[in-house]
Amino acid sequence: MSIGGWGLPDPAQLLKGEWVGLSPKQVDHLLRGYFSWAASAVTTATDYAIRPALDRGDRPAMRLKDVFLAGNFAESLPSGSSRYVSAMYEQSRDVEQAYASYRDALARGDTTGAADIMASDGDKIRSRGAVNTATKLLSQLNQQAKKIEASTAMDATEKRQQLQRIEQRRHELARRVMGAGAT
């Protein structure tokens, strides 16, 4: 949100005697953590109010989950996209943990432990390349979404359409990975 541009300091850095501003996303998460939906309402309203002055273009057209009061409820409703994408990120974390355990056992010279890990988590370790590739592709799609949101050349409806296409591509990618590499 635009409030992040106000230069609020990072408390951890401030304790070290350094003034490092929080990013807009960090400020938004901080406010949501302390003030829940009220913070969402205030930051969104502030963003709408000052966006024209900053020449940031239109925000994407709103969906039900973007509405202040219905937003938290709608966000908790099951969504195929978020379910598959969340599951894929969890799988990625599990794969990396299994791989790290295997590499650690090898580094310590524990070949028996490494063999045990490979016997129990070999499928995860072997899927590491595909999962990492999919995670990188998801990251690229997320970057494309950020560019669309920041675009001043598109109107709200066009932004929402582009973002929905990206969301669908994220969903399909995660679904394929989960279907092919589910453990």
Z-matrix of the N, CA and C atoms (Angstrom, degrees):
N
C 1 1.434
C 2 1.523 1 109.82
N 3 1.273 2 117.16 1 163.17
C 4 1.453 3 122.48 2 -176.24
C 5 1.521 4 113.69 3 -69.77
N 6 1.322 5 117.55 4 -21.00
C 7 1.460 6 120.28 5 178.68
C 8 1.525 7 110.31 6 -59.31
N 9 1.324 8 118.07 7 -30.34
C 10 1.460 9 121.99 8 -179.63
C 11 1.512 10 112.94 9 -60.84
N 12 1.315 11 117.10 10 -22.42
C 13 1.456 12 120.76 11 179.15
C 14 1.514 13 113.10 12 -75.56
N 15 1.323 14 117.83 13 -3.22
C 16 1.451 15 121.80 14 -178.06
C 17 1.519 16 112.60 15 -77.58
N 18 1.336 17 118.30 16 -6.22
C 19 1.457 18 121.19 17 174.30
C 20 1.514 19 114.98 18 82.24
N 21 1.331 20 117.98 19 32.74
C 22 1.462 21 119.69 20 175.85
C 23 1.523 22 108.66 21 -64.46
N 24 1.344 23 117.63 22 137.55
C 25 1.466 24 119.36 23 -175.13
C 26 1.521 25 112.68 24 -78.59
N 27 1.322 26 115.56 25 150.76
C 28 1.451 27 122.91 26 173.09
C 29 1.532 28 106.65 27 -76.84
N 30 1.352 29 118.32 28 117.04
C 31 1.462 30 119.91 29 -175.12
C 32 1.533 31 113.61 30 -58.61
N 33 1.327 32 117.37 31 -38.82
C 34 1.465 33 119.90 32 -179.89
C 35 1.529 34 111.03 33 -63.02
N 36 1.320 35 117.33 34 -41.19
C 37 1.462 36 120.99 35 179.17
C 38 1.528 37 111.19 36 -73.01
N 39 1.329 38 116.36 37 -33.37
C 40 1.460 39 121.18 38 179.32
C 41 1.528 40 110.64 39 -63.49
N 42 1.330 41 116.90 40 -37.74
C 43 1.462 42 120.83 41 177.32
C 44 1.532 43 111.67 42 -63.77
N 45 1.307 44 116.67 43 -27.29
C 46 1.469 45 121.58 44 177.33
C 47 1.522 46 111.81 45 -84.17
N 48 1.326 47 116.47 46 -0.49
C 49 1.458 48 120.58 47 -179.40
C 50 1.515 49 113.69 48 85.78
N 51 1.326 50 117.25 49 13.61
C 52 1.466 51 121.68 50 -179.66
C 53 1.521 52 109.13 51 -111.95
N 54 1.327 53 116.69 52 140.55
C 55 1.463 54 121.67 53 177.30
C 56 1.516 55 107.84 54 -101.63
N 57 1.323 56 115.55 55 103.11
C 58 1.456 57 122.15 56 177.07
C 59 1.516 58 106.96 57 -123.82
N 60 1.315 59 116.43 58 122.45
C 61 1.462 60 120.41 59 -177.67
C 62 1.510 61 112.59 60 -73.07
N 63 1.313 62 115.53 61 147.22
C 64 1.457 63 121.51 62 173.97
C 65 1.526 64 109.24 63 -75.24
N 66 1.309 65 115.80 64 148.99
C 67 1.462 66 119.50 65 175.57
C 68 1.522 67 108.98 66 -73.95
N 69 1.327 68 117.52 67 160.98
C 70 1.466 69 119.82 68 177.21
C 71 1.530 70 112.57 69 -55.45
N 72 1.322 71 116.77 70 -39.43
C 73 1.459 72 120.20 71 -179.71
C 74 1.525 73 111.02 72 -66.67
N 75 1.346 74 117.39 73 -39.09
C 76 1.458 75 120.62 74 178.42
C 77 1.523 76 111.02 75 -64.86
N 78 1.324 77 116.92 76 -40.49
C 79 1.465 78 120.72 77 178.20
C 80 1.522 79 109.48 78 -63.53
N 81 1.324 80 117.04 79 -44.43
C 82 1.458 81 121.00 80 -179.94
C 83 1.531 82 110.49 81 -59.97
N 84 1.329 83 117.96 82 -46.41
C 85 1.467 84 121.17 83 179.51
C 86 1.529 85 111.01 84 -64.24
N 87 1.314 86 116.90 85 -39.73
C 88 1.463 87 121.49 86 178.38
C 89 1.529 88 110.49 87 -61.28
N 90 1.321 89 116.50 88 -48.36
C 91 1.462 90 120.47 89 -179.47
C 92 1.528 91 111.53 90 -65.62
N 93 1.320 92 117.35 91 -41.38
C 94 1.467 93 120.29 92 178.93
C 95 1.526 94 110.45 93 -64.17
N 96 1.332 95 116.38 94 -37.31
C 97 1.460 96 119.84 95 178.78
C 98 1.517 97 112.39 96 -63.31
N 99 1.309 98 117.39 97 -39.63
C 100 1.456 99 121.31 98 -178.17
C 101 1.526 100 113.30 99 -85.10
N 102 1.319 101 117.66 100 -37.08
C 103 1.456 102 119.99 101 -169.97
C 104 1.525 103 114.21 102 -121.38
N 105 1.326 104 119.56 103 6.22
C 106 1.463 105 125.08 104 175.46
C 107 1.526 106 112.78 105 51.62
N 108 1.330 107 117.00 106 -132.08
C 109 1.461 108 120.78 107 -172.99
C 110 1.517 109 112.21 108 -65.45
N 111 1.330 110 117.72 109 -27.42
C 112 1.466 111 119.72 110 -179.86
C 113 1.530 112 109.79 111 -63.50
N 114 1.319 113 116.75 112 -39.67
C 115 1.462 114 120.17 113 178.30
C 116 1.523 115 110.72 114 -65.51
N 117 1.321 116 116.12 115 -39.34
C 118 1.469 117 119.50 116 177.93
C 119 1.517 118 110.31 117 -61.15
N 120 1.330 119 115.94 118 -43.35
C 121 1.457 120 120.32 119 -179.16
C 122 1.522 121 110.99 120 -63.73
N 123 1.323 122 116.53 121 -44.88
C 124 1.466 123 120.97 122 -177.74
C 125 1.529 124 110.93 123 -68.03
N 126 1.332 125 117.79 124 -46.09
C 127 1.467 126 119.01 125 -178.13
C 128 1.524 127 111.28 126 -67.14
N 129 1.337 128 117.00 127 -36.90
C 130 1.464 129 119.36 128 177.98
C 131 1.525 130 110.53 129 -67.51
N 132 1.327 131 116.63 130 -44.32
C 133 1.466 132 120.08 131 179.09
C 134 1.533 133 110.60 132 -62.77
N 135 1.323 134 116.69 133 -41.60
C 136 1.467 135 120.79 134 178.44
C 137 1.524 136 110.45 135 -63.23
N 138 1.327 137 115.47 136 -42.14
C 139 1.460 138 119.46 137 179.15
C 140 1.521 139 110.71 138 -61.64
N 141 1.336 140 117.05 139 -44.95
C 142 1.466 141 120.30 140 178.08
C 143 1.528 142 111.28 141 -62.13
N 144 1.337 143 116.50 142 -36.09
C 145 1.463 144 120.26 143 -176.99
C 146 1.525 145 112.52 144 -71.55
N 147 1.328 146 116.97 145 -41.24
C 148 1.466 147 118.46 146 -174.52
C 149 1.525 148 114.12 147 -98.90
N 150 1.328 149 117.30 148 -10.51
C 151 1.472 150 120.72 149 -179.87
C 152 1.528 151 112.71 150 -54.87
N 153 1.338 152 120.29 151 -45.20
C 154 1.472 153 119.20 152 -179.77
C 155 1.541 154 112.54 153 -61.82
N 156 1.312 155 116.84 154 -35.43
C 157 1.469 156 120.08 155 -179.77
C 158 1.522 157 111.66 156 -69.47
N 159 1.317 158 116.71 157 -26.99
C 160 1.459 159 120.98 158 -178.65
C 161 1.523 160 112.23 159 -93.02
N 162 1.330 161 118.01 160 -0.05
C 163 1.461 162 123.55 161 179.72
C 164 1.529 163 111.49 162 53.43
N 165 1.330 164 115.73 163 51.95
C 166 1.466 165 121.21 164 -179.35
C 167 1.512 166 113.37 165 -100.34
N 168 1.304 167 118.26 166 3.19
C 169 1.455 168 120.22 167 179.13
C 170 1.517 169 111.67 168 77.90
N 171 1.320 170 115.63 169 -178.17
C 172 1.454 171 121.67 170 -179.12
C 173 1.517 172 111.33 171 -75.47
N 174 1.330 173 114.60 172 150.39
C 175 1.462 174 120.11 173 169.75
C 176 1.523 175 106.43 174 -78.66
N 177 1.339 176 118.94 175 156.17
C 178 1.459 177 119.54 176 174.85
C 179 1.527 178 110.43 177 -59.26
N 180 1.322 179 116.95 178 150.04
C 181 1.462 180 120.90 179 177.69
C 182 1.530 181 108.40 180 -56.48
N 183 1.328 182 115.26 181 142.17
C 184 1.465 183 120.35 182 -174.70
C 185 1.521 184 111.96 183 -76.62
N 186 1.346 185 114.13 184 149.99
C 187 1.457 186 123.00 185 172.20
C 188 1.523 187 106.96 186 -112.10
N 189 1.324 188 117.99 187 174.42
C 190 1.455 189 121.26 188 -179.91
C 191 1.523 190 111.08 189 -56.66
N 192 1.320 191 117.87 190 -42.01
C 193 1.462 192 119.77 191 -177.39
C 194 1.528 193 112.38 192 -68.97
N 195 1.333 194 118.11 193 -12.64
C 196 1.463 195 121.48 194 178.64
C 197 1.528 196 112.26 195 -86.13
N 198 1.341 197 117.41 196 -11.36
C 199 1.457 198 121.32 197 -178.53
C 200 1.527 199 108.44 198 -76.21
N 201 1.334 200 116.97 199 136.73
C 202 1.465 201 122.44 200 -174.20
C 203 1.521 202 113.87 201 -48.45
N 204 1.327 203 117.57 202 -57.91
C 205 1.453 204 120.35 203 -171.94
C 206 1.518 205 112.80 204 -79.41
N 207 1.317 206 117.55 205 -36.63
C 208 1.461 207 120.32 206 -178.90
C 209 1.516 208 111.46 207 -85.97
N 210 1.326 209 117.20 208 -15.15
C 211 1.454 210 121.69 209 -171.97
C 212 1.510 211 114.81 210 -55.33
N 213 1.338 212 118.18 211 -51.56
C 214 1.461 213 120.03 212 -177.55
C 215 1.514 214 111.03 213 -65.20
N 216 1.344 215 117.40 214 -38.36
C 217 1.459 216 120.38 215 177.73
C 218 1.521 217 110.67 216 -65.55
N 219 1.327 218 116.40 217 -49.31
C 220 1.466 219 120.78 218 -177.05
C 221 1.524 220 110.79 219 -65.36
N 222 1.328 221 116.67 220 -34.70
C 223 1.454 222 119.70 221 -179.75
C 224 1.519 223 111.30 222 -65.80
N 225 1.352 224 117.08 223 -27.40
C 226 1.452 225 119.88 224 -178.98
C 227 1.526 226 112.48 225 -85.73
N 228 1.334 227 117.42 226 -7.95
C 229 1.450 228 119.63 227 176.81
C 230 1.515 229 109.56 228 -67.52
N 231 1.333 230 118.03 229 146.81
C 232 1.460 231 119.33 230 -178.30
C 233 1.521 232 111.54 231 -62.41
N 234 1.287 233 115.62 232 137.22
C 235 1.458 234 121.62 233 179.06
C 236 1.517 235 107.39 234 -132.47
N 237 1.314 236 116.75 235 127.01
C 238 1.453 237 119.51 236 -179.58
C 239 1.505 238 112.17 237 -56.85
N 240 1.328 239 116.65 238 -41.56
C 241 1.451 240 120.29 239 -178.44
C 242 1.502 241 111.45 240 -63.30
N 243 1.320 242 117.43 241 -51.98
C 244 1.452 243 119.20 242 -176.62
C 245 1.519 244 110.81 243 -67.26
N 246 1.328 245 118.02 244 -33.22
C 247 1.459 246 120.96 245 179.56
C 248 1.527 247 110.32 246 -63.50
N 249 1.324 248 117.90 247 -49.55
C 250 1.462 249 120.76 248 -179.58
C 251 1.527 250 111.78 249 -68.33
N 252 1.318 251 116.27 250 -42.62
C 253 1.465 252 119.37 251 -178.50
C 254 1.526 253 109.96 252 -65.47
N 255 1.331 254 116.89 253 -43.71
C 256 1.468 255 120.13 254 177.82
C 257 1.523 256 110.58 255 -61.53
N 258 1.320 257 116.50 256 -44.24
C 259 1.465 258 120.39 257 179.21
C 260 1.523 259 111.02 258 -62.75
N 261 1.331 260 116.75 259 -37.44
C 262 1.460 261 119.04 260 179.15
C 263 1.522 262 111.52 261 -66.86
N 264 1.344 263 116.87 262 -41.06
C 265 1.466 264 119.48 263 177.35
C 266 1.526 265 110.92 264 -64.47
N 267 1.339 266 117.39 265 -37.84
C 268 1.466 267 120.49 266 175.90
C 269 1.525 268 110.43 267 -64.13
N 270 1.329 269 116.40 268 -42.27
C 271 1.457 270 120.46 269 178.10
C 272 1.525 271 109.89 270 -62.53
N 273 1.312 272 116.91 271 -41.52
C 274 1.464 273 120.97 272 178.80
C 275 1.527 274 110.34 273 -60.13
N 276 1.332 275 116.07 274 -43.55
C 277 1.464 276 120.01 275 178.44
C 278 1.536 277 110.68 276 -62.33
N 279 1.345 278 117.27 277 -43.76
C 280 1.460 279 121.27 278 179.15
C 281 1.526 280 111.36 279 -63.15
N 282 1.333 281 116.33 280 -41.30
C 283 1.463 282 121.06 281 178.78
C 284 1.522 283 110.25 282 -62.12
N 285 1.327 284 117.19 283 -45.90
C 286 1.472 285 120.86 284 -179.60
C 287 1.525 286 111.74 285 -65.22
N 288 1.334 287 116.85 286 -37.03
C 289 1.459 288 119.60 287 177.73
C 290 1.523 289 110.88 288 -65.89
N 291 1.324 290 117.57 289 -43.33
C 292 1.458 291 121.36 290 178.96
C 293 1.529 292 110.36 291 -63.69
N 294 1.322 293 116.31 292 -43.53
C 295 1.465 294 120.48 293 179.44
C 296 1.527 295 110.87 294 -63.63
N 297 1.346 296 116.34 295 -43.38
C 298 1.473 297 120.17 296 179.88
C 299 1.529 298 110.58 297 -63.63
N 300 1.316 299 117.67 298 -39.93
C 301 1.468 300 121.05 299 178.18
C 302 1.523 301 110.45 300 -63.79
N 303 1.302 302 116.11 301 -42.93
C 304 1.471 303 121.40 302 179.02
C 305 1.533 304 110.56 303 -62.56
N 306 1.338 305 115.99 304 -48.50
C 307 1.480 306 120.25 305 -179.96
C 308 1.526 307 111.08 306 -63.64
N 309 1.329 308 117.79 307 -37.38
C 310 1.459 309 121.78 308 179.21
C 311 1.524 310 110.42 309 -65.13
N 312 1.333 311 116.78 310 -43.67
C 313 1.466 312 120.34 311 178.67
C 314 1.529 313 110.20 312 -61.39
N 315 1.331 314 117.19 313 -42.42
C 316 1.461 315 120.34 314 177.85
C 317 1.531 316 111.32 315 -63.74
N 318 1.331 317 116.43 316 -42.69
C 319 1.463 318 120.61 317 -178.41
C 320 1.530 319 111.05 318 -64.31
N 321 1.324 320 116.85 319 -32.25
C 322 1.467 321 120.29 320 178.65
C 323 1.524 322 111.74 321 -83.40
N 324 1.319 323 116.93 322 -2.62
C 325 1.455 324 120.64 323 -179.13
C 326 1.519 325 113.40 324 79.32
N 327 1.303 326 117.43 325 14.02
C 328 1.457 327 123.02 326 -179.44
C 329 1.523 328 109.40 327 -88.57
N 330 1.324 329 116.38 328 77.40
C 331 1.463 330 120.00 329 -176.91
C 332 1.526 331 112.05 330 -67.08
N 333 1.333 332 117.12 331 -31.86
C 334 1.466 333 120.13 332 177.71
C 335 1.530 334 109.72 333 -65.99
N 336 1.332 335 116.54 334 -45.01
C 337 1.465 336 120.99 335 177.70
C 338 1.519 337 111.14 336 -62.65
N 339 1.336 338 116.32 337 -41.47
C 340 1.472 339 120.49 338 178.64
C 341 1.523 340 110.40 339 -63.18
N 342 1.337 341 116.50 340 -40.05
C 343 1.469 342 120.43 341 178.82
C 344 1.533 343 110.54 342 -65.96
N 345 1.333 344 116.69 343 -39.52
C 346 1.469 345 120.45 344 177.52
C 347 1.528 346 110.83 345 -63.17
N 348 1.323 347 116.31 346 -43.56
C 349 1.463 348 120.64 347 178.95
C 350 1.524 349 109.98 348 -62.91
N 351 1.323 350 116.09 349 -43.16
C 352 1.471 351 119.46 350 179.80
C 353 1.528 352 110.58 351 -65.22
N 354 1.333 353 117.17 352 -35.71
C 355 1.466 354 119.94 353 178.72
C 356 1.525 355 111.18 354 -67.03
N 357 1.334 356 116.88 355 -39.60
C 358 1.465 357 118.91 356 -176.79
C 359 1.538 358 113.05 357 -87.25
N 360 1.333 359 117.46 358 -33.06
C 361 1.464 360 121.29 359 -174.76
C 362 1.526 361 113.76 360 -122.38
N 363 1.312 362 116.64 361 20.53
C 364 1.463 363 120.41 362 -177.95
C 365 1.521 364 113.65 363 -58.49
N 366 1.345 365 116.31 364 -38.42
C 367 1.469 366 119.11 365 179.21
C 368 1.528 367 110.61 366 -61.94
N 369 1.319 368 116.29 367 -41.96
C 370 1.465 369 120.15 368 178.67
C 371 1.525 370 110.49 369 -63.01
N 372 1.319 371 115.61 370 -47.14
C 373 1.465 372 120.28 371 -177.11
C 374 1.529 373 110.74 372 -63.38
N 375 1.332 374 116.42 373 -41.05
C 376 1.470 375 119.83 374 179.08
C 377 1.530 376 112.55 375 -68.59
N 378 1.328 377 117.46 376 -24.90
C 379 1.473 378 120.31 377 -179.36
C 380 1.529 379 111.67 378 -86.35
N 381 1.320 380 117.54 379 0.49
C 382 1.463 381 121.66 380 -173.43
C 383 1.530 382 112.73 381 -57.00
N 384 1.301 383 118.79 382 -44.09
C 385 1.467 384 121.98 383 -179.14
C 386 1.521 385 112.10 384 -60.56
N 387 1.331 386 116.45 385 -47.12
C 388 1.475 387 120.56 386 -179.22
C 389 1.525 388 110.84 387 -66.22
N 390 1.318 389 116.69 388 -41.44
C 391 1.462 390 120.27 389 -179.13
C 392 1.528 391 110.37 390 -66.71
N 393 1.339 392 116.99 391 -42.26
C 394 1.470 393 119.82 392 178.33
C 395 1.530 394 111.42 393 -63.55
N 396 1.322 395 117.07 394 -39.99
C 397 1.460 396 120.84 395 178.08
C 398 1.527 397 110.25 396 -62.30
N 399 1.326 398 116.72 397 -44.49
C 400 1.461 399 120.61 398 179.54
C 401 1.528 400 110.93 399 -64.62
N 402 1.318 401 117.31 400 -39.45
C 403 1.461 402 120.88 401 178.83
C 404 1.524 403 110.49 402 -63.76
N 405 1.323 404 117.16 403 -39.70
C 406 1.469 405 120.70 404 177.32
C 407 1.533 406 110.83 405 -65.11
N 408 1.334 407 116.19 406 -40.56
C 409 1.468 408 119.75 407 177.67
C 410 1.527 409 110.90 408 -63.87
N 411 1.331 410 117.43 409 -40.40
C 412 1.463 411 120.34 410 176.28
C 413 1.526 412 110.66 411 -61.84
N 414 1.308 413 116.43 412 -39.31
C 415 1.462 414 120.64 413 178.21
C 416 1.529 415 110.75 414 -62.85
N 417 1.324 416 116.80 415 -41.11
C 418 1.465 417 120.59 416 177.63
C 419 1.529 418 111.09 417 -64.06
N 420 1.331 419 116.47 418 -40.90
C 421 1.471 420 120.12 419 177.67
C 422 1.533 421 110.39 420 -64.13
N 423 1.325 422 116.89 421 -38.62
C 424 1.464 423 120.54 422 177.22
C 425 1.528 424 110.92 423 -63.57
N 426 1.322 425 117.14 424 -39.11
C 427 1.464 426 120.57 425 177.63
C 428 1.529 427 110.73 426 -65.72
N 429 1.336 428 116.79 427 -39.86
C 430 1.466 429 120.08 428 177.02
C 431 1.526 430 110.34 429 -61.44
N 432 1.337 431 116.43 430 -40.64
C 433 1.467 432 120.46 431 179.47
C 434 1.527 433 110.60 432 -63.19
N 435 1.319 434 117.41 433 -40.37
C 436 1.467 435 120.70 434 178.63
C 437 1.525 436 110.87 435 -63.97
N 438 1.329 437 116.72 436 -39.56
C 439 1.473 438 119.78 437 178.04
C 440 1.519 439 111.14 438 -64.57
N 441 1.330 440 116.28 439 -40.01
C 442 1.462 441 120.09 440 178.84
C 443 1.520 442 109.91 441 -64.19
N 444 1.323 443 116.79 442 -45.68
C 445 1.467 444 120.56 443 179.79
C 446 1.521 445 111.67 444 -60.43
N 447 1.331 446 117.19 445 -34.69
C 448 1.463 447 121.45 446 -177.95
C 449 1.529 448 113.01 447 -85.61
N 450 1.317 449 117.71 448 -9.47
C 451 1.461 450 121.21 449 -175.65
C 452 1.525 451 112.18 450 -64.08
N 453 1.306 452 114.75 451 136.19
C 454 1.472 453 120.07 452 174.23
C 455 1.526 454 110.63 453 -98.39
N 456 1.325 455 117.24 454 -5.18
C 457 1.466 456 121.54 455 -177.26
C 458 1.529 457 112.82 456 -88.22
N 459 1.339 458 118.31 457 -15.13
C 460 1.468 459 121.24 458 -177.37
C 461 1.519 460 110.08 459 -108.96
N 462 1.338 461 115.10 460 148.91
C 463 1.462 462 118.61 461 173.91
C 464 1.530 463 108.90 462 -86.89
N 465 1.338 464 116.47 463 175.22
C 466 1.463 465 122.08 464 -174.43
C 467 1.530 466 112.67 465 -59.50
N 468 1.324 467 117.09 466 -41.94
C 469 1.462 468 120.99 467 -178.06
C 470 1.521 469 110.81 468 -66.72
N 471 1.320 470 116.68 469 -44.30
C 472 1.462 471 120.17 470 179.36
C 473 1.528 472 110.89 471 -63.78
N 474 1.328 473 116.95 472 -40.15
C 475 1.462 474 120.58 473 177.36
C 476 1.521 475 110.21 474 -60.69
N 477 1.340 476 117.32 475 -46.48
C 478 1.465 477 120.57 476 -179.22
C 479 1.516 478 110.04 477 -61.25
N 480 1.340 479 118.68 478 -41.97
C 481 1.467 480 121.63 479 179.45
C 482 1.527 481 110.78 480 -62.50
N 483 1.331 482 116.85 481 -45.63
C 484 1.469 483 120.90 482 179.21
C 485 1.539 484 110.47 483 -63.00
N 486 1.324 485 116.66 484 -42.98
C 487 1.466 486 120.58 485 179.94
C 488 1.521 487 111.52 486 -65.34
N 489 1.334 488 117.20 487 -35.84
C 490 1.462 489 119.86 488 176.97
C 491 1.522 490 111.12 489 -66.55
N 492 1.341 491 117.16 490 -37.51
C 493 1.478 492 120.22 491 176.24
C 494 1.524 493 110.33 492 -62.60
N 495 1.321 494 116.16 493 -43.56
C 496 1.471 495 119.95 494 179.24
C 497 1.527 496 110.12 495 -64.48
N 498 1.337 497 116.71 496 -42.44
C 499 1.462 498 120.29 497 178.51
C 500 1.526 499 110.56 498 -60.48
N 501 1.316 500 117.07 499 -40.54
C 502 1.465 501 120.90 500 177.83
C 503 1.523 502 110.81 501 -64.86
N 504 1.325 503 118.04 502 -41.01
C 505 1.474 504 121.12 503 178.00
C 506 1.527 505 110.67 504 -64.89
N 507 1.339 506 117.38 505 -39.41
C 508 1.473 507 121.19 506 176.58
C 509 1.522 508 109.59 507 -61.50
N 510 1.334 509 115.87 508 -44.59
C 511 1.461 510 122.03 509 -179.63
C 512 1.529 511 110.59 510 -60.47
N 513 1.325 512 116.73 511 -48.94
C 514 1.466 513 120.54 512 -178.63
C 515 1.525 514 111.79 513 -63.59
N 516 1.323 515 117.16 514 -42.66
C 517 1.460 516 121.31 515 178.40
C 518 1.523 517 110.63 516 -60.42
N 519 1.319 518 116.66 517 -50.06
C 520 1.463 519 120.66 518 -178.91
C 521 1.526 520 110.88 519 -64.27
N 522 1.330 521 116.94 520 -39.77
C 523 1.462 522 120.34 521 179.29
C 524 1.529 523 111.05 522 -62.94
N 525 1.333 524 116.20 523 -42.50
C 526 1.475 525 119.51 524 177.91
C 527 1.514 526 111.22 525 -61.65
N 528 1.332 527 116.55 526 -45.78
C 529 1.464 528 120.52 527 -178.92
C 530 1.518 529 110.21 528 -64.26
N 531 1.325 530 116.66 529 -43.09
C 532 1.466 531 119.56 530 -179.01
C 533 1.525 532 110.96 531 -68.43
N 534 1.327 533 116.94 532 -34.10
C 535 1.462 534 119.78 533 178.69
C 536 1.511 535 111.63 534 -70.86
N 537 1.343 536 116.06 535 -38.99
C 538 1.456 537 120.72 536 -176.41
C 539 1.522 538 111.50 537 -84.17
N 540 1.330 539 117.04 538 -31.95
C 541 1.463 540 118.95 539 -172.55
C 542 1.503 541 114.03 540 -121.61
N 543 1.340 542 118.36 541 19.67
C 544 1.466 543 119.53 542 -179.84
C 545 1.511 544 109.96 543 -66.36
N 546 1.326 545 112.79 544 137.10
C 547 1.465 546 117.42 545 179.71
C 548 1.502 547 111.00 546 -114.33
